[in-house]
Amino acid sequence: RLEEFLKKEVDLELSTLPDFEERAIDVSEVEQLMNSLNAIPAPCAPVINPQAPNAATGTSLRVCWGLFSDDTVECYQLCYKPVSNERHSDEQAEHTLKVKETYCTITDLLPNTQYEFWVSALNASGISPPSERAVYVTAPSPPTIKSKKIQSCENAALVCWESRDINPVDSYTVEL
């Protein structure tokens, strides 16, 4: 039957003429929706780690943090400033570094000084809120031995030194 039907000539006549020229379809809303689907959200706030043992020298600190989400991150913005007990501590120099990794070693710091650190994550959509602030401390300067005050006898020695640090030092280790 199909073969017979296909051999016949069919004359189709439309009762209404199509009016395509005057119809314009507005796709701007669909376009906006599609663009929003491709956009990545701004990242969540990173979490800064507390200071690790042996992460400091007299003039440097190694700061580490993590991002506990699947957010896309292009780089991090690490900010820091020295901690001050003065009233105008907010006016102290604030430093900002762009970092690709989740750690950074900051150099040229003052010995035995507290520094406050915080970090934000950045991607094409924007910047995250800053992490909580963490305080890190550089190692103290080595003390100066007072050579003129050294005394000794057969079973003992008296060694005196002085610290060049402004902040108090917790303890000293004397090696013989």
Secondary structure, DSSP 4 states (H G I P E B T S, - for coil): -HHHHHHS------SS----TT-----HHHHHHHHHHHPPPPPPPPEEPPPPTT-B-SS-EEEEEE--S----SEEEEEEEE---STTGGGS--EEEEESSSEEEE-SPPTT-EEEEEEEEEETTEEPPPPPPEEEEPPPPPPEE-GGG-EE-SS-EE--EE---SSPPS------
